[in-house]
Amino acid sequence: METPNLVERRQAVRAKRVLGIQYRLTKSKVKGGDAKWHLSTTHDMSTLGLSFLSDVPYHMDDVLELEVVMSG
């Protein structure tokens, strides 16, 4: 079975890039947010953003600080 053609709606092309990152919440309208550093890896990235999985749920207006973790 063939998959249907999917139309790309993103404004920037995303490239598959797997990098280690650490991230934390720096600003939220919800009180009691978790500001500890967490580790993850990127799924893909573009000039307008990146995708990664998080164990912590965030809200649309939350601001996160991200750092790329480089070994060596």
trRosetta pair geometry for C-beta under 8 A, 3 or more apart (Angstrom, degrees):
i j d omega theta_ij theta_ji phi_ij phi_ji
3 6 7.7 -24 142 -27 110 101
10 13 7.3 131 97 -90 121 25
10 14 6.4 1 110 -23 170 103
10 46 7.1 159 160 -21 136 168
10 48 7.8 180 -178 57 100 134
11 48 6.2 62 75 -23 103 164
12 46 3.9 138 112 161 117 135
12 47 5.0 -137 -152 46 152 88
12 48 4.4 159 12 3 140 112
12 49 7.9 144 54 25 130 75
13 46 6.1 163 83 -121 38 116
14 44 4.4 61 164 145 116 127
14 45 6.6 156 -150 78 82 15
14 46 4.5 -76 -94 -52 62 108
14 51 7.4 25 -152 -1 143 117
15 44 6.3 173 83 -160 32 90
15 45 6.3 -28 59 65 80 67
15 46 6.9 132 8 -86 74 62
16 43 7.7 -61 -136 156 69 54
16 44 5.2 -54 -101 -101 43 94
17 42 5.7 -3 97 100 83 132
17 44 6.3 97 27 -139 70 42
17 45 4.9 -45 46 25 124 107
17 50 7.9 -70 68 -132 112 112
18 41 5.5 13 -165 168 84 120
18 42 6.0 -173 -129 70 34 77
18 43 7.5 12 -96 -115 74 23
19 41 6.6 166 77 -155 31 73
19 42 4.8 22 43 17 81 118
19 45 7.8 -4 17 -19 119 141
19 68 5.6 -28 153 -143 133 102
19 69 7.6 153 158 48 82 68
20 39 7.1 -17 -169 -164 95 98
20 40 7.8 158 -154 89 54 35
20 41 5.6 -42 -97 -100 49 79
20 68 7.2 100 81 -171 61 59
20 69 3.8 -64 113 67 108 109
20 70 7.7 174 59 -69 105 28
20 71 7.4 63 29 -31 144 95
21 39 7.4 155 87 -153 48 52
21 40 5.7 -20 65 69 92 80
21 41 6.8 139 16 -115 82 26
21 42 6.0 79 -15 -46 123 87
21 52 6.2 -76 46 -98 135 165
21 66 5.6 -18 -172 -166 127 98
21 67 6.5 148 -160 77 72 45
21 68 5.7 -45 -101 -105 78 45
21 69 6.0 -176 -100 0 17 91
22 37 5.0 11 173 -175 119 109
22 38 6.6 160 -157 77 69 36
22 39 5.4 -34 -100 -95 79 62
22 40 7.7 137 -102 22 33 69
22 66 7.5 154 81 -154 44 51
22 67 5.1 -11 58 59 89 99
22 69 5.7 84 -18 -55 92 114
23 37 7.2 139 68 -151 24 63
23 38 5.7 -31 64 61 75 89
23 40 6.7 -20 13 24 114 114
23 52 7.5 152 -16 82 145 146
23 54 7.3 -69 73 -105 137 113
23 64 5.1 8 -174 176 112 121
23 65 6.6 165 -151 82 60 51
23 66 4.8 -14 -100 -102 94 71
23 67 7.4 -176 -76 21 49 66
24 34 7.9 -117 -151 122 78 74
24 35 5.6 55 174 -175 113 52
24 36 6.3 -143 -122 102 112 22
24 37 4.9 -61 -58 -92 117 51
24 38 6.7 141 -82 10 64 78
24 64 6.8 156 78 -154 29 76
24 65 5.5 -10 58 53 82 97
25 28 5.7 -6 -180 -34 124 121
25 33 4.7 -110 123 148 157 125
25 34 6.0 104 16 77 129 57
25 35 5.3 -97 69 -99 88 57
25 56 7.6 -108 -37 126 115 147
25 58 6.9 179 -95 -112 109 110
25 62 5.9 -55 -134 -172 101 119
25 63 7.5 100 -162 75 60 53
25 64 6.1 -49 -99 -102 45 71
26 35 7.2 88 -92 -134 37 98
26 63 5.1 -61 68 103 94 98
26 64 6.6 132 9 -134 90 18
26 65 4.8 80 -40 -27 128 102
27 62 6.9 161 87 -159 61 51
27 63 3.8 22 48 38 104 117
28 31 7.9 -179 100 -68 104 21
28 33 4.2 98 37 -42 152 155
28 58 7.8 -124 -104 -150 121 84
28 59 6.6 105 -147 39 101 114
28 61 7.5 124 -138 97 53 82
28 62 4.7 -1 -100 -114 91 88
28 63 7.4 -144 -60 26 57 69
29 59 7.1 -84 44 88 95 149
29 61 5.8 32 -8 84 117 129
29 62 7.9 -113 13 -76 73 63
30 33 5.8 103 87 -61 91 100
30 59 6.0 125 -12 -8 126 144
30 62 7.7 -34 25 -80 104 104
33 62 7.2 159 -133 -126 151 120
34 56 5.6 -121 59 -135 137 143
38 54 6.9 78 107 -145 148 85
38 55 6.5 -151 -159 39 141 102
38 56 6.3 -153 -41 -3 163 121
39 69 7.3 2 -133 -22 97 156
40 52 4.8 105 124 167 133 122
40 53 5.8 -167 -153 70 125 66
40 54 6.2 -60 -67 -88 154 57
41 52 6.5 -176 93 -137 32 104
41 53 7.8 13 55 34 67 92
42 45 5.6 -9 178 -45 143 109
42 50 5.2 -53 -136 177 120 124
42 51 6.7 98 -167 72 75 53
42 52 4.9 -68 -109 -79 48 101
43 50 7.8 144 46 171 68 79
43 51 4.3 -53 56 102 111 102
43 52 5.9 177 -6 -94 85 41
43 53 7.0 88 -46 -26 116 82
44 50 7.0 -168 99 -151 43 66
44 51 5.1 21 50 38 76 113
45 49 7.2 -139 -146 113 65 40
45 50 3.8 -14 -107 -107 92 95
45 51 7.1 -150 -73 19 52 67
46 49 6.1 16 54 51 90 58
46 50 7.3 -180 23 -79 56 54
50 66 7.8 147 52 -176 130 170
54 57 7.5 149 103 -80 113 26
54 58 6.7 11 96 -10 161 107
58 62 4.4 -113 -174 51 105 152
58 64 6.9 -39 -119 -57 161 117
59 62 4.9 115 56 -28 72 103
